[in-house]
Amino acid sequence: GFASLIVVTSAYHMPRSMAELDKAAPGVRKIAWPVRRSDLAIETWFLHPATAKLLLHEYVKYIVTRFGPSSTTIRPTEVAAMIGVR
């Protein structure tokens, strides 16, 4: 029964969150409110292996969510684990 929803999550996590919510609540207006982690060097992610791994993991999950089958039996986190991105 919601008309709109404010989505607050990490900036790197926002694209997948919005894609998931679009599938779950297609008629609801979603307002993104991304937040930044102060300990995450997003501008120089390529210099930090842990940050690169985190972003790659999230990217794989986003691709599966956005372009994969609309199945609840296969979760994006499981696909990321299957291809070795943890």
C-alpha positions in Angstrom: 0.0 0.0 0.0 3.0 2.4 -0.3 3.1 5.1 -3.0 6.8 5.8 -2.6 9.8 4.5 -0.8 13.1 6.1 0.2 15.9 3.6 -0.4 18.9 4.2 1.9 22.0 2.0 1.3 25.6 2.2 0.3 26.3 4.0 -3.0 27.9 0.9 -4.5 24.9 -1.2 -3.5 22.2 1.2 -4.8 21.9 0.0 -8.4 21.2 -3.6 -7.4 18.9 -2.5 -4.6 16.8 -0.4 -7.0 16.7 -3.3 -9.5 15.5 -5.7 -6.8 12.9 -3.3 -5.5 11.7 -2.5 -9.1 11.0 -6.2 -9.5 9.4 -6.6 -6.0 7.3 -3.4 -6.1 6.9 -2.2 -9.7 4.3 0.5 -9.1 6.0 2.2 -6.2 8.1 5.3 -6.7 11.6 4.8 -5.4 13.8 7.6 -4.2 17.5 6.7 -3.9 19.5 8.0 -1.0 23.0 6.6 -1.4 25.4 6.9 1.4 29.2 6.6 1.3 31.4 4.6 3.6 34.2 6.7 4.9 36.6 3.7 4.9 35.9 2.8 1.3 38.3 4.5 -1.2 35.8 4.4 -4.1 37.8 6.9 -6.3 40.9 4.7 -6.2 39.2 1.4 -6.0 41.7 -0.1 -8.5 44.6 0.5 -6.0 42.9 -1.5 -3.2 42.4 -5.2 -3.8 39.7 -5.5 -1.1 37.7 -2.6 -2.6 38.1 -4.0 -6.1 36.8 -7.4 -4.9 33.9 -5.8 -3.1 32.9 -3.8 -6.2 33.3 -6.8 -8.5 31.2 -9.0 -6.3 28.5 -6.3 -6.2 28.7 -5.9 -10.0 28.2 -9.6 -10.7 25.2 -9.6 -8.4 23.8 -6.6 -10.2 24.2 -8.2 -13.6 22.5 -11.3 -12.4 19.7 -9.3 -10.8 19.2 -7.0 -13.8 19.7 -9.4 -16.7 19.3 -12.9 -15.3 16.2 -15.0 -15.0 13.5 -13.8 -12.7 13.9 -16.9 -10.5 13.8 -17.0 -6.8 15.7 -20.3 -6.8 19.0 -18.7 -8.0 20.2 -15.8 -5.9 22.8 -13.3 -7.2 25.1 -14.1 -4.2 25.1 -17.7 -5.2 26.1 -16.9 -8.8 28.9 -14.7 -7.5 30.1 -17.5 -5.3 29.9 -20.0 -8.2 32.3 -17.9 -10.3 34.7 -17.3 -7.5 33.8 -13.7 -6.5 33.3 -13.7 -2.8 
